[in-house]
Amino acid sequence: MMTLFDDEQILKAYAKDIDDNATHREAKKTAEKLIRKGKMSLDEIADCVPALTFDELKKLESEVMQLA
């Protein structure tokens, strides 16, 4: 019984991790699009995409600008 409970908890944690990663990827894509458009500041993007930290946005902006 204890093994079943542990396996169940592990599966729930794994499913949550998958959801969190998908959410983070989508947030990153959205932020990248907003950065490319160049019409919003990072502060404004941070308000619109709260799943990313400001440091992540700065890094993403740097990466986008290097590719441009």
HTML snippet that shows the backbone in 3Dmol.js (N, CA, C, O; Angstrom):
<script src="https://3Dmol.org/build/3Dmol-min.js"></script>
<div id="view" style="width:600px;height:400px;position:relative"></div>
<script>
const pdb = `
ATOM      1  N   MET A   1       0.826  -1.186   0.000  1.00  0.00           N
ATOM      2  CA  MET A   1       0.000   0.000   0.000  1.00  0.00           C
ATOM      3  C   MET A   1       0.874   1.255   0.000  1.00  0.00           C
ATOM      4  O   MET A   1       0.585   2.218  -0.710  1.00  0.00           O
ATOM      5  N   MET A   2       1.934   1.240   0.792  1.00  0.00           N
ATOM      6  CA  MET A   2       2.799   2.404   0.874  1.00  0.00           C
ATOM      7  C   MET A   2       3.495   2.652  -0.472  1.00  0.00           C
ATOM      8  O   MET A   2       3.675   3.804  -0.865  1.00  0.00           O
ATOM      9  N   THR A   3       3.883   1.599  -1.172  1.00  0.00           N
ATOM     10  CA  THR A   3       4.522   1.744  -2.472  1.00  0.00           C
ATOM     11  C   THR A   3       3.557   2.365  -3.465  1.00  0.00           C
ATOM     12  O   THR A   3       3.956   3.222  -4.254  1.00  0.00           O
ATOM     13  N   LEU A   4       2.318   1.959  -3.444  1.00  0.00           N
ATOM     14  CA  LEU A   4       1.303   2.509  -4.335  1.00  0.00           C
ATOM     15  C   LEU A   4       1.135   4.002  -4.085  1.00  0.00           C
ATOM     16  O   LEU A   4       1.076   4.795  -5.025  1.00  0.00           O
ATOM     17  N   PHE A   5       1.062   4.369  -2.838  1.00  0.00           N
ATOM     18  CA  PHE A   5       0.923   5.782  -2.488  1.00  0.00           C
ATOM     19  C   PHE A   5       2.135   6.571  -2.973  1.00  0.00           C
ATOM     20  O   PHE A   5       1.979   7.656  -3.534  1.00  0.00           O
ATOM     21  N   ASP A   6       3.326   6.047  -2.767  1.00  0.00           N
ATOM     22  CA  ASP A   6       4.543   6.727  -3.209  1.00  0.00           C
ATOM     23  C   ASP A   6       4.574   6.863  -4.725  1.00  0.00           C
ATOM     24  O   ASP A   6       4.917   7.923  -5.248  1.00  0.00           O
ATOM     25  N   ASP A   7       4.215   5.793  -5.435  1.00  0.00           N
ATOM     26  CA  ASP A   7       4.182   5.847  -6.896  1.00  0.00           C
ATOM     27  C   ASP A   7       3.162   6.874  -7.376  1.00  0.00           C
ATOM     28  O   ASP A   7       3.406   7.602  -8.338  1.00  0.00           O
ATOM     29  N   GLU A   8       2.038   6.926  -6.710  1.00  0.00           N
ATOM     30  CA  GLU A   8       0.997   7.877  -7.072  1.00  0.00           C
ATOM     31  C   GLU A   8       1.489   9.316  -6.879  1.00  0.00           C
ATOM     32  O   GLU A   8       1.251  10.177  -7.727  1.00  0.00           O
ATOM     33  N   GLN A   9       2.162   9.566  -5.783  1.00  0.00           N
ATOM     34  CA  GLN A   9       2.704  10.894  -5.517  1.00  0.00           C
ATOM     35  C   GLN A   9       3.775  11.260  -6.544  1.00  0.00           C
ATOM     36  O   GLN A   9       3.843  12.400  -7.004  1.00  0.00           O
ATOM     37  N   ILE A  10       4.594  10.298  -6.890  1.00  0.00           N
ATOM     38  CA  ILE A  10       5.642  10.526  -7.888  1.00  0.00           C
ATOM     39  C   ILE A  10       5.013  10.872  -9.235  1.00  0.00           C
ATOM     40  O   ILE A  10       5.467  11.799  -9.906  1.00  0.00           O
ATOM     41  N   LEU A  11       3.991  10.153  -9.633  1.00  0.00           N
ATOM     42  CA  LEU A  11       3.317  10.425 -10.899  1.00  0.00           C
ATOM     43  C   LEU A  11       2.664  11.808 -10.898  1.00  0.00           C
ATOM     44  O   LEU A  11       2.720  12.517 -11.903  1.00  0.00           O
ATOM     45  N   LYS A  12       2.059  12.191  -9.803  1.00  0.00           N
ATOM     46  CA  LYS A  12       1.448  13.523  -9.706  1.00  0.00           C
ATOM     47  C   LYS A  12       2.512  14.611  -9.809  1.00  0.00           C
ATOM     48  O   LYS A  12       2.317  15.618 -10.489  1.00  0.00           O
ATOM     49  N   ALA A  13       3.628  14.405  -9.136  1.00  0.00           N
ATOM     50  CA  ALA A  13       4.713  15.385  -9.186  1.00  0.00           C
ATOM     51  C   ALA A  13       5.286  15.472 -10.601  1.00  0.00           C
ATOM     52  O   ALA A  13       5.604  16.559 -11.082  1.00  0.00           O
ATOM     53  N   TYR A  14       5.413  14.329 -11.255  1.00  0.00           N
ATOM     54  CA  TYR A  14       5.924  14.292 -12.633  1.00  0.00           C
ATOM     55  C   TYR A  14       4.963  15.016 -13.576  1.00  0.00           C
ATOM     56  O   TYR A  14       5.404  15.788 -14.427  1.00  0.00           O
ATOM     57  N   ALA A  15       3.683  14.782 -13.441  1.00  0.00           N
ATOM     58  CA  ALA A  15       2.685  15.444 -14.283  1.00  0.00           C
ATOM     59  C   ALA A  15       2.712  16.952 -14.060  1.00  0.00           C
ATOM     60  O   ALA A  15       2.605  17.724 -15.013  1.00  0.00           O
ATOM     61  N   LYS A  16       2.854  17.371 -12.817  1.00  0.00           N
ATOM     62  CA  LYS A  16       2.926  18.804 -12.513  1.00  0.00           C
ATOM     63  C   LYS A  16       4.173  19.408 -13.134  1.00  0.00           C
ATOM     64  O   LYS A  16       4.128  20.517 -13.667  1.00  0.00           O
ATOM     65  N   ASP A  17       5.275  18.696 -13.069  1.00  0.00           N
ATOM     66  CA  ASP A  17       6.522  19.179 -13.657  1.00  0.00           C
ATOM     67  C   ASP A  17       6.381  19.355 -15.168  1.00  0.00           C
ATOM     68  O   ASP A  17       6.868  20.336 -15.730  1.00  0.00           O
ATOM     69  N   ILE A  18       5.722  18.416 -15.818  1.00  0.00           N
ATOM     70  CA  ILE A  18       5.487  18.509 -17.266  1.00  0.00           C
ATOM     71  C   ILE A  18       4.637  19.738 -17.570  1.00  0.00           C
ATOM     72  O   ILE A  18       4.942  20.492 -18.494  1.00  0.00           O
ATOM     73  N   ASP A  19       3.577  19.941 -16.800  1.00  0.00           N
ATOM     74  CA  ASP A  19       2.720  21.114 -16.998  1.00  0.00           C
ATOM     75  C   ASP A  19       3.495  22.409 -16.779  1.00  0.00           C
ATOM     76  O   ASP A  19       3.360  23.359 -17.551  1.00  0.00           O
ATOM     77  N   ASP A  20       4.302  22.443 -15.729  1.00  0.00           N
ATOM     78  CA  ASP A  20       5.088  23.643 -15.432  1.00  0.00           C
ATOM     79  C   ASP A  20       6.070  23.950 -16.563  1.00  0.00           C
ATOM     80  O   ASP A  20       6.247  25.107 -16.946  1.00  0.00           O
ATOM     81  N   ASN A  21       6.707  22.904 -17.093  1.00  0.00           N
ATOM     82  CA  ASN A  21       7.656  23.101 -18.187  1.00  0.00           C
ATOM     83  C   ASN A  21       6.948  23.605 -19.446  1.00  0.00           C
ATOM     84  O   ASN A  21       7.467  24.478 -20.141  1.00  0.00           O
ATOM     85  N   ALA A  22       5.776  23.064 -19.738  1.00  0.00           N
ATOM     86  CA  ALA A  22       5.015  23.506 -20.900  1.00  0.00           C
ATOM     87  C   ALA A  22       4.594  24.959 -20.727  1.00  0.00           C
ATOM     88  O   ALA A  22       4.672  25.747 -21.670  1.00  0.00           O
ATOM     89  N   THR A  23       4.153  25.314 -19.534  1.00  0.00           N
ATOM     90  CA  THR A  23       3.759  26.692 -19.253  1.00  0.00           C
ATOM     91  C   THR A  23       4.950  27.625 -19.419  1.00  0.00           C
ATOM     92  O   THR A  23       4.817  28.709 -19.987  1.00  0.00           O
ATOM     93  N   HIS A  24       6.098  27.215 -18.932  1.00  0.00           N
ATOM     94  CA  HIS A  24       7.303  28.035 -19.027  1.00  0.00           C
ATOM     95  C   HIS A  24       7.719  28.213 -20.488  1.00  0.00           C
ATOM     96  O   HIS A  24       8.105  29.311 -20.889  1.00  0.00           O
ATOM     97  N   ARG A  25       7.644  27.152 -21.281  1.00  0.00           N
ATOM     98  CA  ARG A  25       7.990  27.252 -22.701  1.00  0.00           C
ATOM     99  C   ARG A  25       7.061  28.219 -23.427  1.00  0.00           C
ATOM    100  O   ARG A  25       7.511  29.038 -24.227  1.00  0.00           O
ATOM    101  N   GLU A  26       5.771  28.121 -23.147  1.00  0.00           N
ATOM    102  CA  GLU A  26       4.801  29.016 -23.782  1.00  0.00           C
ATOM    103  C   GLU A  26       5.034  30.467 -23.360  1.00  0.00           C
ATOM    104  O   GLU A  26       4.938  31.379 -24.181  1.00  0.00           O
ATOM    105  N   ALA A  27       5.336  30.674 -22.096  1.00  0.00           N
ATOM    106  CA  ALA A  27       5.618  32.026 -21.613  1.00  0.00           C
ATOM    107  C   ALA A  27       6.855  32.588 -22.311  1.00  0.00           C
ATOM    108  O   ALA A  27       6.895  33.764 -22.673  1.00  0.00           O
ATOM    109  N   LYS A  28       7.848  31.747 -22.492  1.00  0.00           N
ATOM    110  CA  LYS A  28       9.083  32.176 -23.144  1.00  0.00           C
ATOM    111  C   LYS A  28       8.821  32.543 -24.602  1.00  0.00           C
ATOM    112  O   LYS A  28       9.361  33.533 -25.095  1.00  0.00           O
ATOM    113  N   LYS A  29       8.000  31.758 -25.294  1.00  0.00           N
ATOM    114  CA  LYS A  29       7.647  32.056 -26.682  1.00  0.00           C
ATOM    115  C   LYS A  29       6.906  33.390 -26.775  1.00  0.00           C
ATOM    116  O   LYS A  29       7.177  34.202 -27.660  1.00  0.00           O
ATOM    117  N   THR A  30       5.977  33.604 -25.860  1.00  0.00           N
ATOM    118  CA  THR A  30       5.210  34.848 -25.854  1.00  0.00           C
ATOM    119  C   THR A  30       6.127  36.038 -25.601  1.00  0.00           C
ATOM    120  O   THR A  30       6.047  37.047 -26.302  1.00  0.00           O
ATOM    121  N   ALA A  31       6.985  35.923 -24.616  1.00  0.00           N
ATOM    122  CA  ALA A  31       7.909  37.008 -24.294  1.00  0.00           C
ATOM    123  C   ALA A  31       8.842  37.287 -25.470  1.00  0.00           C
ATOM    124  O   ALA A  31       9.132  38.444 -25.775  1.00  0.00           O
ATOM    125  N   GLU A  32       9.307  36.235 -26.124  1.00  0.00           N
ATOM    126  CA  GLU A  32      10.195  36.413 -27.273  1.00  0.00           C
ATOM    127  C   GLU A  32       9.485  37.190 -28.382  1.00  0.00           C
ATOM    128  O   GLU A  32      10.082  38.075 -28.995  1.00  0.00           O
ATOM    129  N   LYS A  33       8.233  36.872 -28.639  1.00  0.00           N
ATOM    130  CA  LYS A  33       7.470  37.595 -29.661  1.00  0.00           C
ATOM    131  C   LYS A  33       7.338  39.070 -29.290  1.00  0.00           C
ATOM    132  O   LYS A  33       7.494  39.949 -30.138  1.00  0.00           O
ATOM    133  N   LEU A  34       7.050  39.333 -28.020  1.00  0.00           N
ATOM    134  CA  LEU A  34       6.897  40.717 -27.574  1.00  0.00           C
ATOM    135  C   LEU A  34       8.216  41.481 -27.669  1.00  0.00           C
ATOM    136  O   LEU A  34       8.228  42.657 -28.034  1.00  0.00           O
ATOM    137  N   ILE A  35       9.309  40.828 -27.347  1.00  0.00           N
ATOM    138  CA  ILE A  35      10.628  41.463 -27.439  1.00  0.00           C
ATOM    139  C   ILE A  35      10.945  41.779 -28.897  1.00  0.00           C
ATOM    140  O   ILE A  35      11.432  42.867 -29.207  1.00  0.00           O
ATOM    141  N   ARG A  36      10.670  40.834 -29.789  1.00  0.00           N
ATOM    142  CA  ARG A  36      10.942  41.045 -31.218  1.00  0.00           C
ATOM    143  C   ARG A  36      10.156  42.227 -31.776  1.00  0.00           C
ATOM    144  O   ARG A  36      10.667  42.978 -32.607  1.00  0.00           O
ATOM    145  N   LYS A  37       8.919  42.393 -31.323  1.00  0.00           N
ATOM    146  CA  LYS A  37       8.112  43.515 -31.799  1.00  0.00           C
ATOM    147  C   LYS A  37       8.695  44.846 -31.348  1.00  0.00           C
ATOM    148  O   LYS A  37       8.557  45.853 -32.043  1.00  0.00           O
ATOM    149  N   GLY A  38       9.345  44.858 -30.190  1.00  0.00           N
ATOM    150  CA  GLY A  38      10.021  46.045 -29.716  1.00  0.00           C
ATOM    151  C   GLY A  38       9.119  47.185 -29.278  1.00  0.00           C
ATOM    152  O   GLY A  38       9.567  48.329 -29.199  1.00  0.00           O
ATOM    153  N   LYS A  39       7.876  46.900 -28.996  1.00  0.00           N
ATOM    154  CA  LYS A  39       6.932  47.950 -28.626  1.00  0.00           C
ATOM    155  C   LYS A  39       6.691  48.044 -27.123  1.00  0.00           C
ATOM    156  O   LYS A  39       6.004  48.949 -26.649  1.00  0.00           O
ATOM    157  N   MET A  40       7.263  47.103 -26.382  1.00  0.00           N
ATOM    158  CA  MET A  40       7.056  47.084 -24.933  1.00  0.00           C
ATOM    159  C   MET A  40       8.403  47.014 -24.226  1.00  0.00           C
ATOM    160  O   MET A  40       9.359  46.428 -24.735  1.00  0.00           O
ATOM    161  N   SER A  41       8.460  47.615 -23.056  1.00  0.00           N
ATOM    162  CA  SER A  41       9.667  47.511 -22.236  1.00  0.00           C
ATOM    163  C   SER A  41       9.663  46.150 -21.533  1.00  0.00           C
ATOM    164  O   SER A  41       8.641  45.465 -21.492  1.00  0.00           O
ATOM    165  N   LEU A  42      10.805  45.774 -20.990  1.00  0.00           N
ATOM    166  CA  LEU A  42      10.872  44.512 -20.252  1.00  0.00           C
ATOM    167  C   LEU A  42       9.961  44.539 -19.024  1.00  0.00           C
ATOM    168  O   LEU A  42       9.396  43.513 -18.645  1.00  0.00           O
ATOM    169  N   ASP A  43       9.821  45.704 -18.408  1.00  0.00           N
ATOM    170  CA  ASP A  43       8.909  45.819 -17.262  1.00  0.00           C
ATOM    171  C   ASP A  43       7.474  45.510 -17.678  1.00  0.00           C
ATOM    172  O   ASP A  43       6.749  44.822 -16.959  1.00  0.00           O
ATOM    173  N   GLU A  44       7.072  46.014 -18.827  1.00  0.00           N
ATOM    174  CA  GLU A  44       5.719  45.754 -19.319  1.00  0.00           C
ATOM    175  C   GLU A  44       5.537  44.288 -19.697  1.00  0.00           C
ATOM    176  O   GLU A  44       4.491  43.695 -19.433  1.00  0.00           O
ATOM    177  N   ILE A  45       6.555  43.714 -20.312  1.00  0.00           N
ATOM    178  CA  ILE A  45       6.495  42.296 -20.669  1.00  0.00           C
ATOM    179  C   ILE A  45       6.434  41.442 -19.410  1.00  0.00           C
ATOM    180  O   ILE A  45       5.711  40.446 -19.364  1.00  0.00           O
ATOM    181  N   ALA A  46       7.186  41.827 -18.395  1.00  0.00           N
ATOM    182  CA  ALA A  46       7.170  41.086 -17.128  1.00  0.00           C
ATOM    183  C   ALA A  46       5.768  41.086 -16.514  1.00  0.00           C
ATOM    184  O   ALA A  46       5.352  40.100 -15.906  1.00  0.00           O
ATOM    185  N   ASP A  47       5.045  42.192 -16.676  1.00  0.00           N
ATOM    186  CA  ASP A  47       3.669  42.248 -16.180  1.00  0.00           C
ATOM    187  C   ASP A  47       2.752  41.311 -16.958  1.00  0.00           C
ATOM    188  O   ASP A  47       1.834  40.716 -16.394  1.00  0.00           O
ATOM    189  N   CYS A  48       3.010  41.187 -18.255  1.00  0.00           N
ATOM    190  CA  CYS A  48       2.159  40.360 -19.119  1.00  0.00           C
ATOM    191  C   CYS A  48       2.514  38.879 -19.053  1.00  0.00           C
ATOM    192  O   CYS A  48       1.667  38.022 -19.309  1.00  0.00           O
ATOM    193  N   VAL A  49       3.761  38.578 -18.712  1.00  0.00           N
ATOM    194  CA  VAL A  49       4.246  37.190 -18.702  1.00  0.00           C
ATOM    195  C   VAL A  49       4.862  36.905 -17.330  1.00  0.00           C
ATOM    196  O   VAL A  49       6.084  36.815 -17.202  1.00  0.00           O
ATOM    197  N   PRO A  50       4.021  36.764 -16.308  1.00  0.00           N
ATOM    198  CA  PRO A  50       4.548  36.606 -14.945  1.00  0.00           C
ATOM    199  C   PRO A  50       5.239  35.263 -14.683  1.00  0.00           C
ATOM    200  O   PRO A  50       5.856  35.088 -13.632  1.00  0.00           O
ATOM    201  N   ALA A  51       5.148  34.327 -15.607  1.00  0.00           N
ATOM    202  CA  ALA A  51       5.794  33.024 -15.398  1.00  0.00           C
ATOM    203  C   ALA A  51       7.318  33.117 -15.528  1.00  0.00           C
ATOM    204  O   ALA A  51       8.034  32.202 -15.120  1.00  0.00           O
ATOM    205  N   LEU A  52       7.814  34.226 -16.099  1.00  0.00           N
ATOM    206  CA  LEU A  52       9.252  34.403 -16.266  1.00  0.00           C
ATOM    207  C   LEU A  52       9.756  35.477 -15.304  1.00  0.00           C
ATOM    208  O   LEU A  52       9.084  36.477 -15.051  1.00  0.00           O
ATOM    209  N   THR A  53      10.941  35.244 -14.784  1.00  0.00           N
ATOM    210  CA  THR A  53      11.543  36.254 -13.923  1.00  0.00           C
ATOM    211  C   THR A  53      12.122  37.369 -14.798  1.00  0.00           C
ATOM    212  O   THR A  53      12.311  37.198 -16.002  1.00  0.00           O
ATOM    213  N   PHE A  54      12.394  38.501 -14.172  1.00  0.00           N
ATOM    214  CA  PHE A  54      12.980  39.619 -14.906  1.00  0.00           C
ATOM    215  C   PHE A  54      14.355  39.237 -15.452  1.00  0.00           C
ATOM    216  O   PHE A  54      14.719  39.645 -16.555  1.00  0.00           O
ATOM    217  N   ASP A  55      15.112  38.466 -14.693  1.00  0.00           N
ATOM    218  CA  ASP A  55      16.430  38.008 -15.165  1.00  0.00           C
ATOM    219  C   ASP A  55      16.290  37.118 -16.393  1.00  0.00           C
ATOM    220  O   ASP A  55      17.085  37.217 -17.328  1.00  0.00           O
ATOM    221  N   GLU A  56      15.285  36.250 -16.394  1.00  0.00           N
ATOM    222  CA  GLU A  56      15.051  35.405 -17.570  1.00  0.00           C
ATOM    223  C   GLU A  56      14.691  36.261 -18.781  1.00  0.00           C
ATOM    224  O   GLU A  56      15.124  35.978 -19.898  1.00  0.00           O
ATOM    225  N   LEU A  57      13.899  37.303 -18.557  1.00  0.00           N
ATOM    226  CA  LEU A  57      13.533  38.200 -19.658  1.00  0.00           C
ATOM    227  C   LEU A  57      14.748  38.938 -20.199  1.00  0.00           C
ATOM    228  O   LEU A  57      14.886  39.090 -21.413  1.00  0.00           O
ATOM    229  N   LYS A  58      15.628  39.396 -19.321  1.00  0.00           N
ATOM    230  CA  LYS A  58      16.837  40.095 -19.761  1.00  0.00           C
ATOM    231  C   LYS A  58      17.720  39.156 -20.590  1.00  0.00           C
ATOM    232  O   LYS A  58      18.269  39.555 -21.617  1.00  0.00           O
ATOM    233  N   LYS A  59      17.849  37.925 -20.140  1.00  0.00           N
ATOM    234  CA  LYS A  59      18.649  36.945 -20.872  1.00  0.00           C
ATOM    235  C   LYS A  59      18.023  36.664 -22.237  1.00  0.00           C
ATOM    236  O   LYS A  59      18.723  36.592 -23.247  1.00  0.00           O
ATOM    237  N   LEU A  60      16.711  36.507 -22.256  1.00  0.00           N
ATOM    238  CA  LEU A  60      16.007  36.250 -23.504  1.00  0.00           C
ATOM    239  C   LEU A  60      16.156  37.432 -24.463  1.00  0.00           C
ATOM    240  O   LEU A  60      16.357  37.242 -25.663  1.00  0.00           O
ATOM    241  N   GLU A  61      16.056  38.640 -23.933  1.00  0.00           N
ATOM    242  CA  GLU A  61      16.228  39.835 -24.759  1.00  0.00           C
ATOM    243  C   GLU A  61      17.629  39.845 -25.380  1.00  0.00           C
ATOM    244  O   GLU A  61      17.788  40.151 -26.562  1.00  0.00           O
ATOM    245  N   SER A  62      18.626  39.512 -24.585  1.00  0.00           N
ATOM    246  CA  SER A  62      19.994  39.462 -25.080  1.00  0.00           C
ATOM    247  C   SER A  62      20.135  38.448 -26.201  1.00  0.00           C
ATOM    248  O   SER A  62      20.783  38.720 -27.212  1.00  0.00           O
ATOM    249  N   GLU A  63      19.532  37.280 -26.028  1.00  0.00           N
ATOM    250  CA  GLU A  63      19.594  36.234 -27.055  1.00  0.00           C
ATOM    251  C   GLU A  63      18.889  36.675 -28.331  1.00  0.00           C
ATOM    252  O   GLU A  63      19.388  36.444 -29.432  1.00  0.00           O
ATOM    253  N   VAL A  64      17.743  37.301 -28.183  1.00  0.00           N
ATOM    254  CA  VAL A  64      16.974  37.758 -29.350  1.00  0.00           C
ATOM    255  C   VAL A  64      17.750  38.828 -30.100  1.00  0.00           C
ATOM    256  O   VAL A  64      17.793  38.811 -31.330  1.00  0.00           O
ATOM    257  N   MET A  65      18.355  39.747 -29.388  1.00  0.00           N
ATOM    258  CA  MET A  65      19.097  40.828 -30.029  1.00  0.00           C
ATOM    259  C   MET A  65      20.350  40.307 -30.744  1.00  0.00           C
ATOM    260  O   MET A  65      20.759  40.872 -31.758  1.00  0.00           O
ATOM    261  N   GLN A  66      20.950  39.254 -30.233  1.00  0.00           N
ATOM    262  CA  GLN A  66      22.115  38.665 -30.896  1.00  0.00           C
ATOM    263  C   GLN A  66      21.722  38.025 -32.214  1.00  0.00           C
ATOM    264  O   GLN A  66      22.505  38.031 -33.164  1.00  0.00           O
ATOM    265  N   LEU A  67      20.523  37.477 -32.283  1.00  0.00           N
ATOM    266  CA  LEU A  67      20.051  36.827 -33.502  1.00  0.00           C
ATOM    267  C   LEU A  67      19.571  37.836 -34.545  1.00  0.00           C
ATOM    268  O   LEU A  67      19.489  37.516 -35.731  1.00  0.00           O
ATOM    269  N   ALA A  68      19.259  39.040 -34.107  1.00  0.00           N
ATOM    270  CA  ALA A  68      18.713  40.052 -35.034  1.00  0.00           C
ATOM    271  C   ALA A  68      19.764  40.679 -35.902  1.00  0.00           C
ATOM    272  O   ALA A  68      19.452  41.541 -36.723  1.00  0.00           O
TER     273      ALA A  68
END
`;
const viewer = $3Dmol.createViewer("view");
viewer.addModel(pdb, "pdb");
viewer.setStyle({}, {cartoon: {color: "spectrum"}});
viewer.zoomTo();
viewer.render();
</script>
